[in-house]
């Protein structure tokens, strides 16, 4: 079956892009991965309008990627911080792949501004794609898409 015969609205790439395909959403996820959890800290670090941040955090919470957790500092009103759920943490390879792509193709003459290291040993972290048999899948490796369910045609 030709990939073009499949209904693209059933594609997991399309579904994931609809969930996190907005630049602000990806940057919020990046900051959550880097340990920034509180609304004011996220807003300040991202230089994002508060209403935009509220919408992105609400969408991430409704999608089950982020939990909204209350906290209270002594003498202050209750506030919330945002923590990645297991489903949210599963997006880490996606964010790391975007980082690698940007480092390789968009960093400019000065090179990347930072690198991600494994906290346990200090070595750089990178994303690697392998098939279930363990073979490395590089950008030149041929892949094919195989339908798992009857194709639903649009229209």
VEXTI-848857 format. One record per residue: x, y, z of N, C-alpha, C, O in turn; residue number from 1. Coordinates in nm, 4 decimals. Atoms other than C-alpha are relative to their C-alpha. Layout:
<recs>
REC        nx        ny        nz       cax       cay       caz        cx        cy        cz        ox        oy        oz  num
REC         X         Y         Z         X         Y         Z         X         Y         Z         X         Y         Z  NUM
...
</recs>
This chain:
<recs>
REC        nx        ny        nz       cax       cay       caz        cx        cy        cz        ox        oy        oz  num
REC    0.0846   -0.1188    0.0000    0.0000    0.0000    0.0000    0.0884    0.1241    0.0000    0.1893    0.1297    0.0702    1
REC   -0.0711   -0.1268    0.0106    0.1221    0.3463   -0.0869   -0.0392    0.0893    0.1182   -0.1570    0.0990    0.1526    2
REC    0.0243   -0.0886   -0.1142    0.1562    0.5884    0.2066   -0.1032    0.1068   -0.0322   -0.1809    0.1465    0.0547    3
REC    0.0938   -0.1058    0.0394   -0.0422    0.8479    0.0107   -0.1455   -0.0456    0.0042   -0.2363    0.0374    0.0013    4
REC    0.1363    0.0523   -0.0075   -0.3469    0.6194    0.0291   -0.0561    0.0033    0.1424   -0.1766   -0.0140    0.1608    5
REC    0.0443   -0.0007   -0.1386   -0.3641    0.6449    0.4090   -0.0589    0.1345    0.0384   -0.0152    0.2383   -0.0113    6
REC    0.0627   -0.1225   -0.0499   -0.5833    0.9005    0.5845    0.0982    0.0700    0.0931    0.1290    0.0189    0.2007    7
REC   -0.1038   -0.0683   -0.0786   -0.3325    1.1544    0.7156   -0.0502    0.0510    0.1343    0.0310    0.0800    0.2221    8
REC    0.0513   -0.0454   -0.1298   -0.5646    1.2627    0.9986    0.0135   -0.1083    0.1061    0.0046   -0.0788    0.2252    9
REC   -0.0184    0.1092   -0.0950   -0.5115    0.9201    1.1587    0.1475   -0.0178    0.0362    0.1807   -0.1048    0.1166   10
REC   -0.1440    0.0117   -0.0192   -0.1336    0.9693    1.1576    0.0415    0.0501    0.1382   -0.0044    0.1553    0.1826   11
REC   -0.0465   -0.0408   -0.1328    0.0405    0.9854    1.4960    0.0845    0.1263   -0.0050    0.0873    0.2020    0.0921   12
REC   -0.0755   -0.1253    0.0133    0.2689    1.2611    1.3675   -0.0967    0.1173    0.0002   -0.0733    0.2170    0.0686   13
REC    0.0995   -0.1083    0.0044   -0.0360    1.4756    1.2870   -0.0623    0.0212    0.1375   -0.0811    0.1352    0.1799   14
REC    0.0618   -0.0127   -0.1316   -0.1918    1.4022    1.6254    0.0954    0.0654    0.1004    0.0538    0.1497    0.1799   15
REC   -0.0978   -0.0589   -0.0922    0.1280    1.4878    1.8142    0.0273    0.1456   -0.0347    0.0406    0.2293    0.0546   16
REC   -0.0211   -0.1386    0.0417    0.1848    1.8028    1.6087   -0.1158    0.0884    0.0447   -0.0951    0.2029    0.0847   17
REC    0.1158   -0.0773   -0.0457   -0.1670    1.9160    1.6923    0.0087    0.0280    0.1499   -0.0408    0.1301    0.1976   18
REC   -0.0126   -0.0137   -0.1446   -0.0837    1.8680    2.0592    0.1128    0.0962    0.0393    0.0932    0.1817    0.1258   19
REC   -0.1171   -0.0780   -0.0426    0.2625    2.0294    2.0791    0.0660    0.0777   -0.1133    0.1784    0.1250   -0.0970   20
REC   -0.0624   -0.0586    0.1171    0.3241    2.1802    1.7342    0.0159    0.1512    0.0007    0.0641    0.2086   -0.0969   21
REC   -0.0137   -0.1445   -0.0137    0.3148    2.5397    1.8551    0.1362    0.0311    0.0648    0.1769   -0.0367    0.1591   22
REC   -0.1343   -0.0314   -0.0521    0.6544    2.7033    1.9217   -0.0019    0.0289    0.1500    0.0861   -0.0181    0.2223   23
REC    0.0047   -0.0291   -0.1433    0.5498    2.8373    2.2633   -0.0181   -0.1273    0.0817    0.0409   -0.1412    0.1888   24
REC    0.0236    0.1239   -0.0728    0.4273    2.4940    2.3684    0.1295   -0.0799    0.0127    0.1599   -0.1329    0.1196   25
REC   -0.1271    0.0728   -0.0044    0.7590    2.3328    2.2781    0.0968    0.0679    0.0969    0.1688   -0.0004    0.1698   26
REC   -0.0897   -0.0707   -0.0913    0.9481    2.6038    2.4679   -0.0429   -0.0164    0.1455    0.0422   -0.0256    0.2340   27
REC    0.0480    0.0275   -0.1357    0.7275    2.5562    2.7749    0.0452   -0.1395    0.0414    0.0940   -0.1584    0.1528   28
REC   -0.0465    0.1358   -0.0304    0.8032    2.1833    2.7579    0.1502   -0.0018    0.0269    0.1954   -0.0660    0.1218   29
REC   -0.1453   -0.0066   -0.0206    1.1761    2.2580    2.7227    0.0324    0.0505    0.1399    0.1157   -0.0073    0.2096   30
REC   -0.0274   -0.0562   -0.1318    1.1697    2.4732    3.0353   -0.0441   -0.0933    0.1118    0.0228   -0.1029    0.2147   31
REC    0.0423    0.0979   -0.1008    0.9713    2.2133    3.2285    0.1022   -0.1131    0.0108    0.1326   -0.1580    0.1213   32
REC   -0.1051    0.1013   -0.0032    1.2319    1.9524    3.1295    0.1230    0.0503    0.0743    0.1938   -0.0279    0.1377   33
REC   -0.1175   -0.0586   -0.0659    1.4978    2.1905    3.2623   -0.0283    0.0436    0.1430    0.0542    0.1113    0.2045   34
REC    0.0274   -0.0213   -0.1410    1.3265    2.2173    3.6000   -0.0692    0.1292    0.0376   -0.0848    0.1577    0.1563   35
REC    0.0751   -0.1212   -0.0315    1.1405    2.5466    3.5719   -0.1462   -0.0416    0.0118   -0.2044   -0.0910   -0.0848   36
REC    0.1349    0.0532   -0.0246    0.7997    2.4711    3.7253   -0.1046    0.1053    0.0332   -0.2238    0.0819    0.0133   37
REC    0.0961   -0.0992   -0.0472    0.6402    2.7879    3.8543   -0.0349    0.0991   -0.1103    0.0489    0.1376   -0.1918   38
REC    0.0540   -0.0863    0.1047    0.4236    3.0132    3.6399    0.0844    0.1259   -0.0191    0.1249    0.1573   -0.1310   39
REC   -0.0756   -0.1260    0.0116    0.6102    3.3371    3.7179    0.1404   -0.0245   -0.0542    0.1916    0.0557   -0.1324   40
REC   -0.1340    0.0328    0.0495    0.9469    3.1696    3.6550   -0.0037   -0.0335   -0.1492    0.0840    0.0079   -0.2250   41
REC    0.0146    0.0313    0.1424    0.8265    3.0295    3.3223   -0.0226    0.1274   -0.0813    0.0407    0.1475   -0.1850   42
REC    0.0303   -0.1242    0.0720    0.6838    3.3662    3.2161    0.1245    0.0870   -0.0138    0.1507    0.1425   -0.1205   43
REC   -0.1200   -0.0839    0.0034    1.0051    3.5489    3.3074    0.1067   -0.0597   -0.0915    0.1682    0.0126   -0.1698   44
REC   -0.1050    0.0614    0.0803    1.2390    3.2976    3.1446   -0.0326    0.0010   -0.1488    0.0550    0.0236   -0.2322   45
REC    0.0408    0.0066    0.1401    1.0392    3.2676    2.8232   -0.0302    0.1367   -0.0609   -0.0381    0.1498   -0.1831   46
REC    0.0433   -0.1319    0.0484    0.9485    3.6389    2.7992   -0.1296   -0.0165   -0.0798   -0.1422    0.0342   -0.1912   47
REC    0.1263    0.0332    0.0644    0.5985    3.5189    2.7131   -0.1134    0.0752    0.0703   -0.1100    0.0927    0.1921   48
REC    0.1164   -0.0657   -0.0601    0.2708    3.7033    2.7688   -0.0705   -0.0987    0.0926   -0.0810   -0.2174    0.0614   49
REC    0.0621    0.0859   -0.1006    0.0911    3.5670    3.0734   -0.1229   -0.0729   -0.0542   -0.1459   -0.1891   -0.0207   50
REC    0.1188    0.0670    0.0553   -0.2288    3.4941    2.8810    0.0389   -0.1114   -0.0965   -0.0293   -0.2137   -0.1028   51
REC   -0.0481    0.1043    0.0919   -0.0343    3.2965    2.6181    0.0511   -0.1189    0.0812    0.0210   -0.2338    0.0488   52
REC   -0.0507    0.1078   -0.0849    0.1448    3.0972    2.8895   -0.1149   -0.0748    0.0664   -0.1125   -0.1976    0.0751   53
REC    0.1161    0.0642   -0.0629   -0.1856    3.0308    3.0650   -0.0671   -0.0960   -0.0978   -0.1011   -0.2085   -0.0612   54
REC    0.0640    0.0869    0.1007   -0.3356    2.8919    2.7427    0.0842   -0.1239   -0.0280    0.0305   -0.2341   -0.0391   55
REC   -0.0862    0.1152    0.0300   -0.0344    2.6700    2.6734    0.0011   -0.0985    0.1171   -0.0080   -0.2194    0.0958   56
REC   -0.0003    0.0887   -0.1170   -0.0221    2.5324    3.0290   -0.1352   -0.0695    0.0174   -0.1401   -0.1868    0.0543   57
REC    0.1331    0.0606   -0.0077   -0.3978    2.4727    3.0281   -0.0127   -0.1132   -0.1027   -0.0629   -0.2210   -0.0706   58
REC    0.0074    0.1026    0.1043   -0.3729    2.2814    2.6994    0.0857   -0.1211    0.0359    0.0435   -0.2351    0.0167   59
REC   -0.0870    0.1112   -0.0397   -0.0796    2.0738    2.8272   -0.0603   -0.0797    0.1150   -0.0481   -0.2021    0.1199   60
REC    0.0655    0.0663   -0.1127   -0.2707    1.9981    3.1472   -0.1189   -0.0822   -0.0492   -0.1344   -0.1979   -0.0101   61
REC    0.1167    0.0715    0.0536   -0.5898    1.9025    2.9595    0.0405   -0.1213   -0.0832   -0.0325   -0.2203   -0.0884   62
REC   -0.0489    0.1116    0.0815   -0.3844    1.6770    2.7299    0.0658   -0.1089    0.0844    0.1013   -0.2148    0.0327   63
REC   -0.0613    0.0997   -0.0871   -0.2411    1.4942    3.0310    0.1515   -0.0026   -0.0041    0.2131   -0.0998    0.0395   64
REC   -0.1461   -0.0077    0.0072    0.1177    1.6058    2.9676    0.0607    0.0678    0.1215    0.1786    0.0493    0.1515   65
REC   -0.0463   -0.0786   -0.1143    0.1440    1.8307    3.2729   -0.1044   -0.0095    0.1107   -0.2247   -0.0073    0.0845   66
REC    0.0874   -0.0097   -0.1166   -0.0005    1.8203    3.6237    0.0177    0.1368    0.0630    0.1290    0.1887    0.0710   67
REC    0.0005   -0.1285   -0.0705   -0.0929    2.1431    3.8014   -0.0052   -0.0325    0.1494   -0.1039   -0.0876    0.1981   68
REC   -0.0155    0.0403   -0.1395    0.0246    2.1049    4.1626    0.0034    0.1246    0.0891    0.0853    0.2138    0.0669   69
REC    0.0006   -0.1182   -0.0881   -0.0612    2.3548    4.4410    0.1199    0.0013    0.0948    0.1706   -0.1030    0.1360   70
REC   -0.1017   -0.0197   -0.1046    0.2035    2.4965    4.6731   -0.0312    0.1328    0.0676   -0.1013    0.2172    0.0118   71
REC    0.0210   -0.1249   -0.0731    0.2035    2.7713    4.9331    0.1285    0.0330    0.0757    0.1773   -0.0468    0.1558   72
REC   -0.1133   -0.0492   -0.0773    0.4985    2.9710    5.0595   -0.0547    0.0655    0.1264   -0.1649    0.1204    0.1236   73
REC    0.0499   -0.0585   -0.1254    0.4672    3.0908    5.4209   -0.0436    0.1452   -0.0175    0.0299    0.2280   -0.0714   74
REC    0.0529   -0.1351    0.0061    0.2485    3.4000    5.4446   -0.0516    0.0429   -0.1367   -0.0877    0.1592   -0.1551   75
REC    0.0439   -0.0337    0.1363    0.1491    3.3855    5.0765   -0.1223   -0.0830   -0.0367   -0.1532   -0.1825    0.0289   76
REC    0.1158    0.0746    0.0473   -0.1570    3.2693    4.8884    0.0451   -0.1266   -0.0739    0.1601   -0.1393   -0.1160   77
REC   -0.0298    0.1233    0.0736   -0.1766    2.9273    4.7272    0.0280    0.0317   -0.1459   -0.0403    0.1135   -0.2075   78
REC   -0.0367   -0.0148    0.1412   -0.0111    2.9083    4.3866    0.0175   -0.1395   -0.0576   -0.0027   -0.2389    0.0121   79
REC   -0.0160    0.1304    0.0636    0.0596    2.6307    4.1394    0.1324   -0.0087   -0.0737    0.1841    0.0899   -0.1262   80
REC   -0.1132    0.0282    0.0864    0.3578    2.4735    3.9774   -0.0415   -0.1114   -0.0946   -0.1419   -0.1790   -0.0721   81
REC    0.0358    0.0920    0.1069    0.3572    2.2516    3.6715    0.1078   -0.1064   -0.0112    0.2264   -0.0763   -0.0245   82
REC   -0.0922    0.1135    0.0049    0.5132    1.9064    3.6611   -0.0380   -0.0917   -0.1149   -0.1559   -0.1196   -0.1368   83
REC    0.0245    0.0919    0.1102    0.5493    1.6767    3.3640   -0.0535   -0.1326    0.0521   -0.0057   -0.1848    0.1528   84
REC    0.0516    0.1333   -0.0288    0.3460    1.3577    3.3763    0.0887   -0.1008   -0.0747    0.1753   -0.0603   -0.1522   85
REC   -0.0749    0.0980    0.0811    0.4893    1.0296    3.2426   -0.0199    0.0220   -0.1507    0.0751    0.0087   -0.2279   86
REC    0.0237   -0.0272    0.1427    0.3232    1.1122    2.9069    0.0789    0.1229   -0.0455    0.1317    0.1244   -0.1567   87
REC   -0.0790   -0.1188    0.0325    0.4896    1.4557    2.9126    0.1482   -0.0314   -0.0078    0.2178    0.0152   -0.0981   88
REC   -0.1423    0.0377    0.0008    0.8284    1.3068    2.9996    0.0369   -0.0831   -0.1225    0.1518   -0.0822   -0.1667   89
REC   -0.0260    0.0781    0.1214    0.7933    1.0738    2.7014    0.0339    0.0881   -0.1202    0.0835    0.0378   -0.2211   90
REC   -0.0344   -0.0921    0.1088    0.8361    1.3828    2.4816    0.1470    0.0454    0.0051    0.1921    0.1165   -0.0847   91
REC   -0.1394   -0.0449   -0.0101    1.1964    1.4334    2.5989    0.0828   -0.0332   -0.1242    0.1565    0.0534   -0.1712   92
REC   -0.0792    0.0239    0.1222    1.3497    1.2548    2.2971   -0.0373    0.0920   -0.1147    0.0482    0.1265   -0.1963   93
REC    0.0441   -0.0915    0.1058    1.1425    1.4786    2.0687    0.0678    0.1361    0.0181    0.1195    0.1936   -0.0777   94
REC   -0.0618   -0.1300   -0.0286    1.2713    1.7953    2.2384    0.1516   -0.0088   -0.0204    0.2123    0.0834   -0.0749   95
REC   -0.1444    0.0170    0.0210    1.6281    1.6596    2.2405    0.0338   -0.0098   -0.1483    0.1367    0.0422   -0.1914   96
REC   -0.0240    0.0076    0.1443    1.6008    1.5763    1.8692   -0.0078    0.1387   -0.0631    0.0696    0.1704   -0.1533   97
REC    0.0092   -0.1374    0.0504    1.4907    1.9347    1.8029    0.1254    0.0790    0.0371    0.1749    0.1580   -0.0433   98
REC   -0.1236   -0.0651   -0.0432    1.7910    2.0579    2.0035    0.1161   -0.0415   -0.0906    0.1915    0.0433   -0.1385   99
REC   -0.1083    0.0485    0.0868    2.0290    1.8390    1.8033   -0.0110    0.0578   -0.1406    0.0891    0.0992   -0.1991  100
REC    0.0198   -0.0559    0.1331    1.8783    1.9556    1.4762    0.0430    0.1464   -0.0020    0.1164    0.1888   -0.0913  101
REC   -0.0373   -0.1410   -0.0070    1.9131    2.3196    1.5791    0.1501    0.0201    0.0154    0.2082    0.1092   -0.0465  102
REC   -0.1457   -0.0088   -0.0172    2.2716    2.2648    1.6951    0.0725   -0.0284   -0.1313    0.1709    0.0379   -0.1640  103
REC   -0.0664    0.0411    0.1232    2.3620    2.0976    1.3664   -0.0260    0.0955   -0.1164    0.0634    0.1210   -0.1970  104
REC    0.0373   -0.0743    0.1206    2.1765    2.3201    1.1206   -0.0281    0.1482    0.0202   -0.0337    0.2227   -0.0776  105
REC    0.0433   -0.1377   -0.0218    2.0872    2.6512    1.2865    0.0866    0.0793    0.0973    0.0559    0.1952    0.1252  106
REC   -0.0768   -0.0638   -0.1076    2.3570    2.7357    1.5434    0.0820    0.1201   -0.0459    0.1125    0.2074    0.0354  107
REC   -0.0798   -0.1129    0.0468    2.5549    2.9755    1.3249    0.1482   -0.0180    0.0292    0.1925   -0.1241    0.0733  108
REC   -0.1460    0.0059   -0.0103    2.9243    3.0579    1.3388    0.0501   -0.0237    0.1422    0.1545   -0.0862    0.1610  109
REC   -0.0433    0.0171   -0.1389    2.9455    3.0658    1.7193   -0.0265   -0.1389    0.0543    0.0237   -0.1738    0.1611  110
REC    0.0330    0.1346   -0.0456    2.8092    2.7132    1.7488   -0.1104    0.0015    0.1032   -0.1632    0.1075    0.1369  111
REC    0.1088    0.0098   -0.0973    2.5547    2.5878    1.9997    0.0334    0.0725    0.1302    0.1495    0.0764    0.1707  112
REC   -0.0245   -0.0741   -0.1236    2.5124    2.7916    2.3190    0.0150   -0.0888    0.1236    0.0599   -0.0418    0.2281  113
REC   -0.0078    0.0902   -0.1147    2.4981    2.4843    2.5464   -0.0040   -0.1424   -0.0512   -0.0235   -0.1663   -0.1704  114
REC    0.0192    0.1397    0.0344    2.4935    2.1068    2.5526   -0.0694   -0.0677    0.1167   -0.0623   -0.0215    0.2306  115
REC    0.0665    0.0784   -0.1028    2.2913    1.8520    2.7426    0.0920   -0.1149    0.0374    0.1408   -0.1876   -0.0492  116
REC   -0.0874    0.1058   -0.0496    2.4940    1.6153    2.9605   -0.0766   -0.0950    0.0902   -0.1729   -0.0558    0.1561  117
REC    0.0541    0.0985   -0.0942    2.4063    1.2979    3.1473    0.0520    0.0377    0.1379    0.1730    0.0457    0.1595  118
REC   -0.0378   -0.0448   -0.1339    2.4042    1.4036    3.5121    0.0895   -0.1015    0.0719    0.1720   -0.0639    0.1552  119
REC   -0.0767    0.1036   -0.0674    2.5542    1.0713    3.6193    0.1459   -0.0065   -0.0391    0.2309   -0.0354    0.0451  120
REC   -0.1394    0.0158    0.0439    2.8711    1.0757    3.4082    0.0577    0.1244   -0.0677    0.1785    0.1322   -0.0900  121
REC   -0.0486   -0.1228    0.0617    2.8919    1.4201    3.2460    0.0192   -0.0068   -0.1504    0.0643    0.0903   -0.2112  122
REC   -0.0160    0.0125    0.1453    2.8940    1.2888    2.8895   -0.1189    0.0625   -0.0725   -0.2297    0.0662   -0.0190  123
REC    0.1107   -0.0587    0.0765    2.6876    1.4592    2.6181   -0.1091   -0.1026   -0.0287   -0.0819   -0.2216   -0.0441  124
REC    0.1151    0.0842    0.0314    2.3406    1.3201    2.5513   -0.0392    0.0272   -0.1448   -0.0390    0.1419   -0.1895  125
REC    0.0485   -0.0163    0.1354    2.2198    1.2585    2.1991   -0.1104   -0.1020   -0.0250   -0.1219   -0.2021    0.0457  126
REC    0.1101    0.0876    0.0363    1.9192    1.0962    2.0368    0.0495   -0.0963   -0.1073    0.1176   -0.0576   -0.2023  127
REC   -0.0393    0.1021    0.0957    1.9717    0.7720    1.8518   -0.1243   -0.0807   -0.0368   -0.2036   -0.1164    0.0503  128
REC    0.1152    0.0766    0.0460    1.7157    0.5865    1.6415    0.0485   -0.1378   -0.0426    0.1432   -0.1507   -0.1202  129
REC   -0.0322    0.1378    0.0336    1.7294    0.2075    1.6178   -0.1289   -0.0756   -0.0275   -0.2353   -0.0403    0.0234  130
REC    0.1155    0.0872    0.0203    1.4957   -0.0574    1.4905   -0.0061   -0.0983    0.1169    0.0854   -0.1022    0.1991  131
REC    0.0181    0.0942   -0.1107    1.3654   -0.3284    1.7260    0.1089   -0.1078    0.0034    0.1325   -0.1676    0.1084  132
REC   -0.1090    0.0972    0.0039    1.6487   -0.5587    1.6142    0.1336    0.0616    0.0409    0.2347   -0.0083    0.0490  133
REC   -0.1220   -0.0663   -0.0457    1.9047   -0.2992    1.7268    0.0819    0.0679   -0.1074    0.1877    0.1230   -0.0772  134
REC   -0.0754   -0.0643    0.1081    2.0172   -0.1687    1.3873   -0.0147    0.1515    0.0084   -0.1243    0.2030    0.0307  135
REC    0.0013   -0.1463    0.0011    2.1112    0.1987    1.3769   -0.0756    0.0492   -0.1232   -0.0544    0.0007   -0.2343  136
REC    0.0749   -0.0624    0.1091    1.8724    0.4073    1.1664    0.0518    0.1429   -0.0119    0.0219    0.2279    0.0720  137
REC   -0.0545   -0.1340    0.0201    2.0568    0.7097    1.0293   -0.0827    0.0716   -0.1072   -0.1737    0.0118   -0.1646  138
REC    0.0824   -0.0729    0.0969    1.9222    0.9814    0.7976   -0.0046   -0.0626   -0.1399   -0.0994   -0.0376   -0.2144  139
REC   -0.0013    0.0616    0.1326    2.0188    0.7766    0.4879   -0.0694   -0.1368   -0.0024   -0.0909   -0.1930   -0.1098  140
REC    0.0639    0.1313   -0.0061    1.8506    0.4551    0.6078   -0.1394    0.0066   -0.0609   -0.2186    0.0951   -0.0285  141
REC    0.1336    0.0048    0.0610    1.5490    0.3627    0.3976   -0.0987   -0.0570    0.1013   -0.0708   -0.1565    0.1683  142
REC    0.1087    0.0455   -0.0856    1.2273    0.3243    0.5943   -0.1249   -0.0162   -0.0847   -0.1335    0.0392   -0.1943  143
REC    0.1293    0.0094    0.0674    0.8768    0.2233    0.4921   -0.1096    0.0071    0.1049   -0.0893   -0.0314    0.2200  144
REC    0.1159   -0.0095   -0.0875    0.5375    0.2884    0.6447   -0.0955   -0.1136   -0.0355   -0.1305   -0.1337   -0.1518  145
REC    0.0857    0.1157    0.0194    0.3151   -0.0143    0.6923   -0.1271    0.0213    0.0815   -0.1191    0.0409    0.2027  146
REC    0.1238   -0.0200   -0.0766   -0.0526    0.0237    0.7868   -0.0257   -0.1155    0.0969    0.0017   -0.2313    0.0654  147
REC    0.0298    0.1000   -0.1005   -0.1607   -0.1590    1.1021   -0.1490   -0.0294    0.0083   -0.1900   -0.1308    0.0648  148
REC    0.1455    0.0164   -0.0005   -0.5355   -0.1163    1.0547   -0.0509    0.0323   -0.1396    0.0210    0.0926   -0.2192  149
REC    0.0538   -0.0355    0.1316   -0.7604   -0.0867    0.7536    0.0091    0.1497   -0.0236   -0.0255    0.2300    0.0631  150
REC   -0.0150   -0.1424    0.0329   -0.6899    0.2412    0.5802   -0.1371    0.0651   -0.0126   -0.2271    0.0113   -0.0771  151
REC    0.1219   -0.0787    0.0141   -0.9633    0.4996    0.6150    0.0313    0.1154   -0.0927    0.1198    0.1968   -0.0662  152
REC   -0.0252   -0.1041    0.1001   -0.9782    0.7244    0.3173   -0.0835    0.1229    0.0291   -0.2015    0.1137    0.0627  153
REC    0.0721   -0.1264   -0.0199   -1.0700    1.0893    0.3529   -0.0954    0.0197   -0.1178   -0.0669   -0.0215   -0.2303  154
REC    0.0918   -0.0381    0.1056   -1.3702    1.2105    0.1575   -0.0987   -0.1003   -0.0265   -0.1836   -0.0819   -0.1138  155
</recs>
